[in-house]
Amino acid sequence: MLNRKRAGRELPSHETSLIARGTTIRGNLHFTGALHLDGCIEGAVIAEADDGVLTVSEHGQVIGEVRVPHAVINGRIDGNVLSDARLELAAQACIAGDVHYRLLEMAAGAQVNGRMVHVGADVPRELAAPRSKPGEEEPAEAESAQA
């Protein structure tokens, strides 16, 4: 059996999990190591370690938030993406949501339909609720403006 601890810390997993084409997972998915997605996940995809790598092939799709340090996206993400290390958007990538990244590589043809937010050392664990559209007042602001 492999000893997975060194100096009191858990060693990173270099094992790869595969979700095959034609497979749909409903619910949040937490993983360590690498995850290769050819199928569909309807829920959040969350890496549990700082070395987690998500690869979404041109056939893969996530309907939900993605929170991973490293990602290579060539499929579709319908939700926000938070990457605190490196995010690579390949030519067929299509993201419908906000993208928070530290380091970004984006190929010609990749699409992002949302905000692109460069972050420093801290990537938020969860995104805030959507803001109102420009020109619309927040309810609290509207009340204080009348006072």
LINBELZI-V701948 format. One line per field, one symbol per residue. ss: DSSP state (H for helix, E for strand, C for the rest). phi: phi as a letter, one per 20 degrees, with the letter a starting at -180 (. if undefined). psi: psi as a letter, one per 20 degrees, with the letter a starting at -180 (. if undefined). A space follows every 50 residues. Layout:
ss=???
phi=???
psi=???
This chain:
ss=CCCCEECCEECCCCCEEEECCCCEEECCEEECCEEEECCEEECCEEECCC CCEEEECCCCEEECCEECCEEEECCEEECCEEEEEEEEECCCCEECCCEE EEEEEECCCCEECCCEEECCCCCCCCCCCCCCCCCCCCHHHHHHHHC
phi=.ffedblmdfffededdcdfgnecddpfcdbcmdcdddeccdqfdceecf dfcdddffeebcdqfdcbfcbcdcddcdrfcccecccddfgefbddrfdd bdccccegofccdredcedefddffceffgeffgneefgffffffef
psi=ppojqpkjqpqqpjqpqpoqpippporqpprrcqppoibppnrqoppiri jpppporiiqppnrqpnqgpqopjbponrqpoojeppporhjpopnrqop qgppppqphqpomaqoopqchppqhqqrqqrrqpipqqghhgghhh.
